[in-house]
Amino acid sequence: MPESKRPVPDLGTFMAADTSEGRPRLGKVTAWDGELVHLQRPGGGAAWTAAPSELRRPTGDEHALIRVLTTPVPAATHVHRTRQEYPVVLSVDPLPPAVPVPGCATCAVAAERERYCLRVHDHSAATDLRIAIRNHPHEGP
């Protein structure tokens, strides 16, 4: 059969059209207006048209891709717990300030800055400084 007389594919079938980029364009046949076939991208998206002579049947790899794109993803189901989880109880008492190492100028400056941050109610910065004091290396390499 001549290429120009290729039959129009049935409605609902998936077809492929080769492009200049090298990746084929896949689509589901949704309509035919006498000259052009109207196709919808697998999984939805913008519709496009092509002449029947530009279309071909998808390869096995293209069929696999179409199955992936058109398979619905089930909604996440609620996981039932077998036991009740206990609530997290936070202390209202602030953590004690970090103790700087005697003779360490870096720890002394960080401790002074931590006390200032607590006075101005910047508890996030005070916590960062407390961690820095506790993690500051004092032994030689």
Secondary structure, 3 states (H helix, E strand, C coil): CCHHHCCCCCCCCEEEECCCCCCCEEEEEEEECCCCEEEECCCCCCEEEECHHHEECCCHHHHHHHHHHHCCCCCCCCCCCCCCCCCCCCCCCCCCCCCCCCCCHHHHHHHHHHHHHHHCCCHHHHHHHHHHHHHCCCCCC
